[in-house]
Amino acid sequence: MISARLCTRVAAIRPMMQPLMQQPVFAVRSFQTTPQVMDESLEQASKFIGAGCATVGVAGSGAGIGTVFGSLVEGYARNPSLKTQLFSYCVLGFALSEAMGLFCLMIAFLILFAL
């Protein structure tokens, strides 16, 4: 009669594990995914990726400038008598939006050339 102990999964796998356990411990191979010494190409690639991520803000700056001048045209069409006041607000909005784009570009150049 077959006992329940022989029908378990551990009992079925144990004969397959026996040849593996007889090998010496120092013969185990390992797979290394990162190099011991970081080479120049990996560092350069990470700089390019970081600079590309930093320049995404320039697109937001362009969208902001378009929104500012679109709002100027709309406001001037609604009330032409406020032309000088609307234009001064427009110039201020343009300057702030352009400054954010230049800051993003400056960070990208710092990543590329200063690090």
C-alpha positions in Angstrom: 0.0 0.0 0.0 1.3 3.5 -0.9 1.6 5.9 2.0 0.5 9.5 1.8 4.0 10.7 2.4 5.2 9.4 -0.9 2.5 11.2 -2.8 3.4 14.7 -1.7 5.0 17.2 -4.0 8.2 17.4 -1.9 8.7 13.7 -2.1 8.3 13.7 -5.8 10.8 16.6 -6.3 13.4 15.4 -3.8 15.0 12.8 -6.1 15.5 15.5 -8.7 17.1 17.8 -6.2 19.7 15.2 -5.0 22.2 15.7 -7.9 22.1 19.5 -7.4 22.9 19.2 -3.7 26.0 17.1 -4.3 27.8 19.8 -6.2 30.3 22.0 -4.3 29.0 25.4 -3.2 31.8 27.3 -5.0 30.6 26.0 -8.4 27.4 28.1 -8.3 27.3 30.6 -11.2 25.7 34.0 -10.9 24.4 36.4 -13.5 25.6 40.0 -13.0 23.4 42.7 -14.5 25.4 45.8 -13.6 29.0 46.3 -14.5 31.6 46.7 -11.8 33.0 49.9 -13.4 30.5 52.4 -14.9 31.7 53.1 -18.4 31.6 56.5 -20.1 28.8 55.6 -22.6 26.3 54.8 -19.8 27.1 58.1 -18.1 26.7 60.0 -21.3 23.4 58.3 -22.1 22.0 59.1 -18.7 23.0 62.8 -19.2 21.1 62.9 -22.5 18.0 61.3 -20.9 18.1 63.8 -18.1 18.6 66.8 -20.4 15.7 65.6 -22.6 13.4 65.3 -19.5 14.5 68.8 -18.4 13.6 70.4 -21.8 10.0 69.2 -21.6 9.2 72.4 -19.7 10.1 74.5 -22.9 7.0 73.1 -24.6 4.9 74.2 -21.6 6.5 77.7 -22.0 5.4 77.8 -25.6 1.9 76.8 -24.7 1.8 79.4 -22.0 2.9 82.2 -24.4 0.3 81.2 -26.9 -2.4 81.3 -24.1 -1.3 84.7 -23.0 -1.4 86.3 -26.4 -4.7 84.5 -27.2 -6.2 86.0 -24.1 -4.9 89.4 -25.1 -6.7 89.2 -28.5 -9.9 88.0 -26.8 -9.7 90.7 -24.1 -9.0 93.4 -26.7 -11.9 92.2 -28.8 -14.3 92.4 -25.8 -13.2 95.9 -24.6 -10.9 97.9 -26.9 -10.6 100.8 -24.4 -8.4 98.6 -22.1 -5.7 98.2 -24.7 -2.8 99.6 -22.7 -3.7 97.8 -19.5 -4.2 94.5 -21.3 -0.9 94.8 -23.1 1.0 95.5 -19.9 -0.5 92.4 -18.4 0.3 90.5 -21.5 4.0 91.5 -21.5 4.2 90.5 -17.8 2.7 87.1 -18.6 5.0 86.6 -21.6 8.1 87.4 -19.5 7.1 85.0 -16.7 6.3 82.2 -19.1 9.5 82.7 -21.1 11.5 82.8 -17.9 10.2 79.3 -16.9 11.2 78.0 -20.3 14.7 79.5 -20.0 15.1 78.0 -16.5 14.3 74.5 -18.0 16.8 75.1 -20.8 19.4 76.2 -18.3 18.9 73.0 -16.2 19.3 70.9 -19.3 22.6 72.6 -20.1 23.8 72.2 -16.5 23.0 68.5 -16.7 24.9 68.1 -20.0 28.0 70.2 -19.4 28.4 70.7 -15.6 27.9 67.2 -14.2 
